[in-house]
Amino acid sequence: MDDELKRVIRGIALFNASEHEGKTRNDSIISKVIGTKPELRSRIKDIIPLISQEVIDVNKLSVESQKEELANKYPELLVVKPKHERVGLPLLEGAEQGNVITRFPPEPNGYPHIGHAKASIIDEEYAKMYGGKLILRFDDTNPEKERLEYYAAIKVGLDWLGVKYDLVKNTSDDMEIIYKKAREILDSGHAYVCTCNKETISKNRREMLSCKCRAGDLNQNITRWNKMFDKFKPGEAIVRFRGDMNSDNTVMRDPTLLRIIDELHPIHKDKYRVWPNYDFAVSIEDSIDGITHAFRTKEYELRTELYYKLLDVLDMRKPKMMEFSRLEFEGMPVSKRVLKPLVEEGKVSGFDDPRLPTLEGLRRRGIVPEAIRKFVISLGFTKSDTLPPFETLESFNRKIIDPTSVRLFIVFEPVKLTVINNNLTEIEISNHPQNDMGKRKIKIDGNFFISGNDANTLKIGDEARLLELYNIKITKIGSEIQGEITSSNYKSDIPKIQWIPRNNPVNIEVLIPNILFINDQFNENSLEARQGITEQYYLELNVGAEIQFMRFGYCRKDSANQAIYTHK
C-alpha cells in the first residue's frame, strides 16, 4: 500500500511542479492526494511525512527532468480530460481527448432547418468537448433531388449558427472508392445484382422470399454490374446486399446498395450514373473519413445493424454509431415533402418565410443563433421524442435579445389626440430602460396619434399618462380626442398610453407568424399582417435590428416599412 501511495504522491508532485515552473508545495499535494484517494483522509497524519519528502525530492530536479520522469513513468496524468461535460450532453463512450472526429452529413436537397441545427450543434459540441474535429460532408449521391443552391444554403445556415467545421467534402467526390467497394462486396458474394421489378422486390421482402437473382453466380453479377453503367435503364437493375430475408429487421432483407440514376449531378454532371444509396455511402464514408463517433436521428436506428454489417464484410474500421431524437415543433413540420409544396404553391413566400422552421425563416423571424444553441443543448442527447413548444425556444431568445433591443412606441388603429396646453417642443428618451444604448430626440407640438384600443377606454374627465411625457385629463371626445396637461409627475394608478407625433409618423406593416399546421392541415390564417405607425427613429435602425415595441412585443426590422413579430 505504501509503495503504491508513494507512486501516487510522486506523480502528483511531478505534475504539479511541471505546471508551476518546477516548484510544488505540501499543501497543493495534500489536497490533490485526498481528492484522488478520499479513503486516505483518516490517515492524513501518516501521509504528510511522505508528501513532504516527495516535495523536497521533486523540487531538487530540473524542470526538464521533472517532465521527462512524468512522461515516462506517469503518462496517464498527461491525458487531458474534457474541461467540462456540456450541459445535457453525456460523455462519449471510448472517446479520447484530441482523437474524436464527428461529422455533419446533410444531403443538399433543401434548405437547412431546426433539425439540421440540432444535429450540427451536437456534432460540433462533441468535437469541441474532446478537442477533436468536425467534418462537414455533403452526402450528395441522389442527383434527382440535389441542387447547387442547397449546398450554398447549408453553408450559409451553418455560418449563421456559428458552427465551425475543420473540413468540407462531398461524398460524390469519392465515387471511384465507392465503386471499388461495390466490386469488393460483389466479388465476396455478399451482394448481387437484381433485375426484378420494383413490385416483385417489395412483395418478396414483405413475404420474406428470395428472388431468383439471389442465386446468380459471380459471373452473372459482374456482367450485370458492368451493364449498369451503359446498358440497363433506371429501375432495371440494382445492387442488393445479401442479408437475411427471414430477419425481423426489415432493413436486413436484402436492401438496395446501388441504383441507376440518369439525372445530371449538380457537380459531376453526367460523369456517373450508378449511385450508392444512403446505407452504402454513409458506411464507407464514415470509415474512410476517420469518424470516431457518428450521430444520426433515431428513425435510422434499424439501419445501424446494416451499417455495421457492411463494414464487417468490407473489413473496414467501424465508428461508434449513436442515435438521438428528431427535433421539430408542434405545428411546424420540417419535412421537405411538406415544406416544398407550400413554397411551390405560393402558400408561403419562400424558404425564408417567418412561419417556417428553416434556419432562414427563424433568422428572419428574429430568433438568434445563440438561443438555438442553448435550446438544443438544453434538450440533451436522448432518443425520447422531442416535440417541444416553440415557446421554449422563445424563452431562450428573449433572455438574449432583451438587453440589446431598442424600445420604441407603436400605435395600431390610430386615433388623433390633441393636448391643448402642450408646453414642450422636444423630448429625449432613452433607447433602453437599463442599458446604455443612447437616446433619441422626438419633436413635440401637442398633436399625437394614440392606439384605437387605448382611445376606446377613455372618457371625459379621465386622467392618463402619455409615456415619458406628462399626465393629461381628457376634456373632449369626438372625431379626435382633446386633453390638457395636469402634471408631469409619474402616477402609478392611471392608464399609460403610447403615442406617436402626428407631424412625422412612420407607417409600417407588422407580420405576425402563427402556427403553420393545425391537425395536419395548413392554417390559412397562419400569417397576420397589422398596419401600424411608429417613430422616425425606426428608419435609423439597420435591417435586422431587434426592437421591443412597447406593450406589443419583440420584433425584427425586415425593411424600412415592415417588421416581423418575434415573440412577447
N, C-alpha and C positions, 0 to 999 in steps of 0.2 A: 504493500500500500504506500509506504513512504517513498519508494523508488518511483512509482507512478505519480505520486504527488509532487515529487521534486521535478519530474519531467514537465508536469502541467505548469508549475511555477516558473520554471526556466523558460518555457515557451512564451508565457505571458509577459515575462520581464523583457525578453528579447524583442517581442513585437512592440511593446510599449516604448522601449528605448529607441527603436528604429523610427518611431513616429515623433520623437521629441529630441532630435539632434543627438542621439546616443546616450541620453541620460534618463533613468527611471527612478521612481521613489517608492518607498514601502507602502504608503497609503494608497497609491494608484494600483499596486499589485494586489493588496489585500482585498479591495472591493471587487476586482475582476476575478480573483480566485474564488471568492464566496459566490459571486454571480455564476461562475461556471459549475461549481460544486456546492450547492446550498447545504448539503449534509455536513459540511465542514464547519458550519457556523458554531457548533458546540465545542469545536476543538481549536478555536481561534488562538488561544494562548500557546498551543503546541506548534502551530504552523508559523507564527510570527518569526521565530528564530530562523526557520528555513527560508522564509521570504527575505529576511534581512541579509542572509548570506548570499542568496542568488542575486539580489540587487547590487551588492558590493562587487561580486564577480562579473556581472554583466556590464556594470559601469566602467570596469577596467579595460574592456575591449574597445577597439576602434569601431566606428560606425560600419566600416566595410566588413569587419569580422562578425559583427552582430548580424548583419544582413545575410552574410554567407551561411552562418550557422542556422539562422531562421529558415532560409530557403532549403537547406539540405536536410535538416532534422525535423522541421515543423512546417512542411508545405501546406498542411491543412489550414493553418492560421492565415495563409495568404489568399485563400479563396474568398473573394469578396461576395458577400451575400447581398440580396436586394436591399436597398436602403429602407424600403418600407413596402408593405403589401398595399397595392392600390385599393382604396375603399370599394368593397363589392366584388373585387376580383381575387379569387383564391390563387395561392401559389401553384405553379405548374409542376406536374409530376415529371421527374427526370430532367428538369431544367438546370443548366449550368450557366453561371454568370459569364457573360461575354460570348456564349455559344448558342444562343437562342435565335432562330430565324423564323419569322412568321411571314405570311403573305396575304394580301388582299386581292382576290381574283375576280373582279367584275367582268361580266360579259358586256361588251359595248353595244347593247341592243336597246338602250333607252337612257333617260335622264336619271341621275342618282337620286335616291330618296332616303327617308329616315332609317329604313332598314340597312341601306348601304352605310349610313353614318354609324350605326351601331357596330356593324362588322369591322369597318376600317378603324374605328376608335379602339375597339378591343384588341385588334391586331397590333396597333401602334403602342397601346399602353403596355402590353406584354413585352414587346420588343424593348421599350424603354425600361421597364421594370428590371430586365435582366441584362441591360447594356448590349442588346443584340441588334438585329437588323430587320427591316420590313421591306418586302418586295411588293411593288405594285405590278401585278401581272394581268394583262388583258387576255381573258380566255375567249379568244376570237376564232372559233372553229365552226361557226354557223353563218356562212355568208348570206343566207336568206334574210337574216334579221339585223345584221350589223352595218353601221354606217360610221364614217369618219367623224361626223358631228358628235356621236356619242363618246368616242374616245376623248375628244376635247372637253365635252361636258363633264365627264367623270373627273378629269384632272382639275378642271375649274372648281368643281364641288369639293374635292379633297383639299385644294389650296385654301378655299374659303373656310373649311373646317379647321385648318391648321394642322392637318395630318401630314407628317414628314415621312417620306419613304427614301430608302437608300438606293434602290434600283428600279427601273421601269423596263418591262419586257413584254413581248407578245407571244402567246402560245403558238400562233401561226408561224412564227419565225423558226420554230423547232419541228417543222413538218417532216423533214428528212429523218430526224431522230425518231419521230413517231412512226414513220413508215418502216424504219429498221426494226422497231419493237413489234410492229404488227407482223412483220415477216417472221420474227423470232417466235411469236406466240402461235403462228400458223405451223411453222416447222416443227414445234414441240408437240403439236397435236392438241393444244389447249384452246384452239379456236378453229372455226371452219367458215367457209363462205356459203351462205344460204340464199337460194333463189326462189324460195316460196313467196307467195304474195302476202301482203300485209294482214289480210283477214285470216289466212291459214295460220300464220305465225301467232297472232293474238289468240286464236281458238286453241291451238296446241299448248300455249303457255297456261291458259286458264285450266285446261284439262290435264295438264302435266304429261303431255305426249311429245315424244321426239319426232322430228320430221326426217324425211329420207336423206336430206342434205347432211345431217349429223353423221351419217355412216360413210360419207365420202372419204376417199383416201387422200394422201398428201398431194399426189399429182393433180387430182381434181381440184383441190383447194387452191393450189398455186396457180393453176391455169385460170380458174375463175378470178383469183386475186388480180392477176395481170390484166384480165379483161375489164376489171372495174375501172381502169384508167383510160380506156378508149372504146370499149365495145358496149358494155352494159349501159342502159339508161338509168336515171334516178329511180329507185324503187325496185329495180330488177335484181339487185344483189346487195347483200350486206355481210359484213364480217360479224360473226356471233361468238361469244365466249362459250366454251364447253363447260357449262356449270352443272347444276343438279336440277333436272326437270321435276324431281319429286320434293324439292325444298319447300318448306313452309314460307320461306322468304321469297316472294315472287321475283325480286330483283335477280336472284341467282338462277332463274330458269332461262338459261342461255340468252343473256341480254346482248343487245347490239353494241358493238365496239366501234365500227366504222361504217360510213354510208356514203353514197354518191350525191353530191350537190353541184349543180351546174351554174348556180348564180355567181356573178363576179364578186370576188372578195374585195373589201374596201382598200386593202393594201396590196395584196398579191394578184389581184385581178383574176385571170383565168389560168394561173400557173398550176393550181391544184384543183382536183375535182373530187378526190376521195378524202373525206374529212372525219376525224375522230369524234365520237360523242363525248359528252362531259366525263363519264366514268373513266374512259381510257386515257383521255388527255390529262385530267387532273392527277391521276395516279403517277403517270410518268413525269409530269412537270414538277410535282411536289418533291419527287425523289431526286431528280437531276438538279433542282434548284437548291438543294441542301436544306429544305424546310425541316425544322425540328418539331414544330407544333403547328398543326393545321386546324383551323376553326371553320365551322360552317353551321348553318341553321338546321334545326332538328328534323325538318322534312326530308333531309338526306340521310337520316340515321340508318335506315335499312340498307343504304348503299355502301355503308362502311365495310360490311363483310366482303363485298365485291372489290372495294378499294384495296384491302389487304391481300385478298386472294390474287389479284392481278400482279401486285408487287412480288408476291411469293413465286408465282410461276415465271415471272420475268427475272427473278433473282436480283431484285433491286432493293435499295435501302428503304426502310419504312419509317415515315414520320409518325408522330403521335397525333391521331385524329380526335377532335373533341367537338361536340355539338352544343349549341345554345339556342334559346328560343328566338323565333322571328319577332320583329318589332313592327307594329303598326298601331294606329289609333282607331278607336271606335268611330265608325262613320267616315274614315279616311283611308280607304284601301291603297296599298302600294303596288298591287299587281299591274304590270304593263298591259295585260289583257283587258283590264278595266279602265286604266287611265288613258291609253292611246285613243280609244274610240271617243272619249269625251273631248279630246283635242280635235280629232278629225271631224267630228260632227258639230264643232263650234259651241259645245255646251260650256266649255271653259276657254279662256283666252289663249292658253298655251301652257307649256310645262312649267312656266313661272307664275301661273295663276295662284293667288294667295290662299285659295281653298285647298290646294293640293299638298300632299306630304313630301313632295320633291324638295330637294335642298334649295333649288331656285325659288320655289313657292314659299318656303319657310323664310328664306332670306328677305324676299320682297315683303313678306308679312311683318317683318321686324324681329324675328327670332334670331338671336346672335349665336355664333359658334360656341362660345364658352358655355352657354346654357345647354346646348345639345350635348356637349361632352360631359358636363356634370350630371345631366339627366341620364345619359347612357350608363355611366359608371354607377349611378345610384341603383340601377336595376339589377346590377350584379351579373354574374355568369351562371345562368341557370337554364334548365330545359323547361321550366314551368312556363305555360303560355303567358305571353306578355301583351296585354291589350290595355295599357294604362289610359286614363282620361287625358285629353290634351291639356287640361288644367294643370297637370303635374309638371309638364314642360313649361307652361306659362309661369308657374311659381318660381322656377329657377331663373327664367328670363327676367322676371320683374325685379328680382334682387340685384341683377347685374346692370340693367339699364336705368333703374331709378336714379342712381346718383349722377347720371350724365344726361338725363332727359330734360330739355328746356321746358319750362311751364309756360303755356300760352292760353289765352282766353279763346273760346269758340262759342258761337251762337247759332242755333238752329231755329228755323221758322221765325226770323227776326221781326221784332215789333219796335217802333220808334219810341224813344224816351227823351224828353227834354227836361233838363234841370235849369229852372228859370233863373236861379241866383248863383249859377256856377261862378266861382272866383279863381279858377285855375286855367292856365294856358298850356301847361306841360306837366307830366308826371314821370318819375323814374322808378322802374320796377325791377327787382332782382329776377334774374332768369331761373334761379333755383332757390328754394327756401333755406337750405342748409349749406350747400356748396358754392364756392366762388366760381360762378360761370358768367360773370359780367352782369351788366344791367342794360335795359333798353328804355328809350325815351318815347313817350307817347303824347302827341299833341291833343289838348283837350279844349273843347269850346262849348260844352254843355249839351251837345246833341249826340245821342247814343243809339245803338241797337241793343236790345236785350232779347233773350230767348223767349219764344212764344210760351213755353211751359212756365217760365217764371212770371211772365206778364199775366197769365191766366189765374195766378194765385193772388194777385194784388187787388186791393180795394182802396177806395178813397179813405185817407186817414191812416193807412198802414205805414209803418216805418220799415225801411230795408237798407242794407248796406251795399253800395257798389264796391266790389272788392278792390282793395288797395287805394280807394278814393275817400269816400265820405258816406255818412248816413243821410238818407233823404226821407221826406214824408210825401206820400202820394196825394196830390191835390186835384188831379183830373184824370179821368179815364175815358177814352173815346177812340177815334181812329189812331190817335197816338196818346201816350201817357205823359203827364207832367208831374214834376215833383220839385221840392225845394230842399236845400241843404238844411239839416237840423244840427249836425255835429260832425266833427272829424274823428271823434274818439271811437275806438272799436267797441262794439257791443256784441256779446256772445248770444243774446237771446232774440235777435232779429234775423230775418232771412238774408242770405248772402247771394248776390246777383252778379253774374258775369256781364261784361259789356264790351262793345266794340265801337270806337268813334265813327260817326256817320260820314265824316269827311274823307276817309280813306280805307274802307273795308276791303279785304281780300276774299274773293269768292273761291271756295274750294269744294270739291266733292270728296266725301269720305266713304271709301269702300269697306264694308263690314262683312268679313267671311263668316259664314255659318256652317253647320255640319253638312258635309257633301252628300252623304247617303243616309237615308232613313229606312230601316228594314230592307236593306239591299236595293232600294230604289233611289235613283238620282233625285236629289232635292232641288226642284226648280227654283226655290227661294233661298238657295244657298249663298247668294251674294246680294247684299243690300247696298244701295247707294243713297247716301244722305247729302243734301246740299246744305252748306253752312257758310258762315263768314268768320274770318279770323283776323288777326293783327297783321300789320305791314311787316313786322319782324319775321314772319313766316317766309317771306320772299328772300330774306338774307341767309336763311339756313341752306346748307348743302342738301342735295338729293341724298336720301338715305339717313338723314338725321332723325334721331328718336325724339319724340315730343310727348309730353303729357298734357293733353288738352284738359284743362281744369274741369272737374266734375263730369268727365266723359270717359277718358281712358288714355292709354298709351297708343300712339300712332307712329308710323314711319312715313316720312315725306317721300312720296313716289315721283312727284313732279311739281311744277310751280302751281298747279291748280288741282292737285289730287294727293290725298293721303290715304294710307291703308291702316285700318284699325288692327292693333296687335292684340291687346287684351286689357282688362281692367287694371 
